[in-house]
Amino acid sequence: MKIDILTLFPNLFTGFLEESIIKRAITKGKLEVNIINFREFSPLNNGQVDDTPYGGGPGMLLRCEPIFECLDKIRMDDAYVIMLTPGGKKFNQAMAQEISKKKHIILICGHYEGFDERIKTLVDLELSIGDYILTGGEVPAMAVVDAITRLIPGVINEESLDSESFNNDLLDYPNYTKPREYRGLKVPDVLLSGDHKKIQEYREQERMRATKENRPDLRK
């Protein structure tokens, strides 16, 4: 998979790409990530990429020219373009699974008050990671990249994916490791029983319980 990220703050991604699963995916050749500073595509001598909105109003908007020019250069026929914006569809695991099947993804990180509306004509999907406002689209871009990278075949163990939260609209079951008891807190006996059928039944019951208590909206 190839991911191009359009941003005004490329240094924010340095540590993100050099650690953990993302780095391993890149090292294995499963993932290619390119960070592109779209300020370089500004038509203005001073590199300006924003301006005041027509009709008045607060803040500054991203001009359309840098994004159009950048996409003209990097977009291939199979590219899937995502705009990260608070007004987009809310990102979830099902969307992550669908996006992870794409070969070439382009993420556009917004900033300032928002985008010139004409930029949306280039976009396949407007995406939000939640009902709150962030300074820019860089943190959402990292969240999306992290979520879909884990789903690329060969990046992590497929068995680990099967029981994760949000599969079958359920949260994950509780897990324990050594020691068996710590400060009076004990590992449930069923997990020590060696009875795999009972362990599986326990885990399914716990998934239902956790979902009902913490995310009942998933079962609607």
C-alpha positions as CSV (number, residue, x, y, z in Angstrom):
1,M,0.0,0.0,0.0
2,K,1.1,3.5,-0.8
3,I,0.0,6.5,1.3
4,D,0.7,10.1,0.5
5,I,0.0,12.6,3.2
6,L,-0.5,16.3,2.3
7,T,0.4,18.5,5.2
8,L,1.8,21.9,6.2
9,F,3.7,20.3,9.1
10,P,5.7,17.4,7.8
11,N,7.9,17.1,10.9
12,L,4.9,16.0,13.0
13,F,5.1,12.6,11.3
14,T,8.8,11.9,12.0
15,G,8.4,9.9,15.2
16,F,5.1,8.4,14.1
17,L,6.7,6.7,11.0
18,E,9.8,5.5,12.9
19,E,8.2,3.4,15.7
20,S,6.3,0.2,16.3
21,I,4.0,-1.4,13.8
22,I,4.2,1.4,11.2
23,K,7.9,1.2,11.0
24,R,7.8,-2.6,10.7
25,A,5.3,-2.4,7.9
26,I,7.5,0.0,6.0
27,T,10.6,-2.1,6.7
28,K,8.8,-5.2,5.4
29,G,7.8,-3.4,2.2
30,K,4.1,-3.7,3.1
31,L,3.7,0.1,3.3
32,E,5.1,3.2,1.7
33,V,4.4,6.6,3.2
34,N,5.3,9.9,1.6
35,I,4.9,13.1,3.5
36,I,4.3,16.1,1.1
37,N,4.4,19.7,2.2
38,F,1.8,21.2,-0.1
39,R,3.1,24.7,0.7
40,E,5.7,23.9,-2.1
41,F,2.8,24.1,-4.6
42,S,1.7,27.6,-3.7
43,P,1.5,29.9,-6.7
44,L,2.5,32.8,-4.5
45,N,6.1,34.0,-4.1
46,N,5.9,33.9,-0.3
47,G,4.5,30.4,-0.2
48,Q,1.2,31.5,1.2
49,V,-1.5,28.8,1.2
50,D,-4.4,30.4,3.0
51,D,-6.5,33.5,2.6
52,T,-9.6,35.3,4.0
53,P,-13.0,33.9,3.1
54,Y,-15.1,35.6,0.5
55,G,-18.2,37.1,2.1
56,G,-16.4,37.7,5.4
57,G,-16.1,35.6,8.5
58,P,-13.5,34.5,11.0
59,G,-10.3,32.7,10.3
60,M,-8.4,31.8,7.2
61,L,-9.2,29.2,4.5
62,L,-6.8,26.9,2.6
63,R,-6.6,28.1,-1.0
64,C,-7.5,25.6,-3.6
65,E,-4.4,26.0,-6.0
66,P,-1.8,24.2,-3.8
67,I,-4.0,21.2,-3.4
68,F,-5.0,21.0,-7.0
69,E,-1.4,21.4,-8.2
70,C,-0.1,18.8,-5.8
71,L,-2.7,16.2,-6.7
72,D,-2.1,16.8,-10.4
73,K,1.5,15.7,-9.8
74,I,1.0,12.7,-7.4
75,R,-2.4,11.2,-8.1
76,M,-2.5,8.0,-10.0
77,D,-5.6,6.4,-11.6
78,D,-6.0,4.1,-8.6
79,A,-5.7,6.8,-5.9
80,Y,-8.3,7.2,-3.2
81,V,-8.4,10.7,-1.9
82,I,-9.5,11.4,1.6
83,M,-10.0,14.9,3.1
84,L,-9.7,15.0,6.9
85,T,-12.3,17.4,8.2
86,P,-14.7,17.7,11.2
87,G,-17.6,17.7,8.8
88,G,-16.8,14.3,7.3
89,K,-18.2,10.8,7.9
90,K,-17.2,9.4,11.3
91,F,-14.3,7.0,11.0
92,N,-14.9,3.5,12.3
93,Q,-13.4,0.0,12.1
94,A,-15.6,-1.0,9.1
95,M,-14.3,2.0,7.2
96,A,-10.8,1.1,8.2
97,Q,-11.2,-2.3,6.7
98,E,-12.6,-0.9,3.4
99,I,-9.8,1.7,3.1
100,S,-7.2,-0.9,3.8
101,K,-8.1,-2.6,0.6
102,K,-7.0,0.4,-1.5
103,K,-3.6,0.4,-3.2
104,H,-3.0,4.1,-3.1
105,I,-4.4,6.5,-0.5
106,I,-4.0,10.3,-0.4
107,L,-4.8,12.0,2.9
108,I,-5.3,15.8,2.9
109,C,-4.6,17.4,6.2
110,G,-6.6,20.6,6.8
111,H,-5.6,23.6,8.8
112,Y,-6.8,27.0,9.8
113,E,-10.6,27.6,9.5
114,G,-11.1,25.0,6.8
115,F,-10.9,24.3,3.0
116,D,-11.9,26.3,0.0
117,E,-15.0,24.3,-1.0
118,R,-13.7,23.6,-4.5
119,I,-11.1,21.3,-3.1
120,K,-13.9,18.8,-2.3
121,T,-14.3,18.2,-6.0
122,L,-11.0,16.2,-5.9
123,V,-12.0,14.1,-2.9
124,D,-13.5,10.6,-2.7
125,L,-14.2,10.7,1.0
126,E,-14.5,13.4,3.7
127,L,-13.5,11.8,7.0
128,S,-13.7,12.8,10.7
129,I,-12.3,10.9,13.6
130,G,-14.8,12.3,16.1
131,D,-17.1,15.1,17.1
132,Y,-14.4,17.6,18.3
133,I,-12.1,20.1,16.8
134,L,-8.4,19.7,16.4
135,T,-5.8,22.2,15.3
136,G,-5.3,20.4,12.0
137,G,-5.6,17.1,10.2
138,E,-2.3,15.6,11.1
139,V,-3.4,13.7,14.2
140,P,-6.5,12.3,12.4
141,A,-4.2,11.3,9.5
142,M,-2.0,9.4,11.9
143,A,-5.1,7.7,13.4
144,V,-6.3,6.6,10.0
145,V,-2.8,5.3,8.9
146,D,-2.4,3.4,12.1
147,A,-5.8,1.8,11.9
148,I,-5.5,0.7,8.2
149,T,-1.9,-0.4,8.5
150,R,-2.7,-3.0,11.0
151,L,-5.2,-4.5,8.6
152,I,-2.7,-4.9,5.7
153,P,-2.1,-8.7,5.2
154,G,1.2,-9.7,6.7
155,V,1.6,-6.7,9.0
156,I,0.4,-8.4,12.2
157,N,-0.9,-11.9,13.1
158,E,-4.3,-12.4,11.6
159,E,-5.4,-14.3,14.7
160,S,-4.8,-11.2,16.7
161,L,-7.2,-9.3,14.5
162,D,-10.1,-11.8,14.8
163,S,-10.8,-11.0,18.5
164,E,-10.2,-7.3,18.5
165,S,-12.7,-4.7,19.6
166,F,-15.4,-3.8,17.0
167,N,-15.4,-7.2,15.3
168,N,-19.0,-8.3,15.1
169,D,-19.9,-5.0,16.7
170,L,-18.5,-6.1,20.1
171,L,-15.6,-4.8,22.2
172,D,-12.7,-7.0,23.1
173,Y,-12.8,-9.3,26.1
174,P,-10.6,-8.6,29.2
175,N,-7.1,-10.1,29.1
176,Y,-4.7,-11.0,31.9
177,T,-1.0,-12.1,32.2
178,K,1.4,-13.0,35.0
179,P,1.4,-12.7,38.0
180,R,-1.7,-14.7,38.8
181,E,-2.4,-12.5,41.8
182,Y,-1.3,-8.9,42.5
183,R,-2.4,-6.7,45.4
184,G,-5.4,-8.9,46.0
185,L,-6.5,-8.8,42.3
186,K,-6.7,-12.3,40.9
187,V,-6.9,-13.7,37.4
188,P,-10.4,-15.3,36.8
189,D,-10.2,-19.0,37.6
190,V,-11.7,-20.0,34.2
191,L,-8.7,-18.7,32.4
192,L,-6.5,-21.0,34.5
193,S,-8.7,-24.0,34.0
194,G,-7.3,-25.2,30.7
195,D,-10.9,-25.8,29.5
196,H,-10.8,-24.1,26.1
197,K,-14.6,-24.3,25.6
198,K,-15.3,-22.7,28.9
199,I,-12.6,-20.0,28.3
200,Q,-14.2,-19.2,24.9
201,E,-17.7,-19.0,26.5
202,Y,-16.3,-16.7,29.2
203,R,-14.7,-14.4,26.7
204,E,-17.8,-14.2,24.5
205,Q,-19.9,-13.3,27.7
206,E,-17.3,-10.7,28.6
207,R,-17.4,-9.1,25.2
208,M,-21.2,-8.8,25.5
209,R,-21.0,-7.4,29.0
210,A,-18.3,-4.8,28.1
211,T,-20.2,-3.7,25.0
212,K,-23.4,-3.3,26.9
213,E,-21.8,-1.3,29.6
214,N,-19.5,0.9,27.6
215,R,-20.8,1.0,24.0
216,P,-24.5,0.0,23.8
217,D,-24.8,2.0,20.6
218,L,-22.8,-0.7,18.8
219,R,-25.6,-3.2,19.3
220,K,-28.5,-1.1,17.9
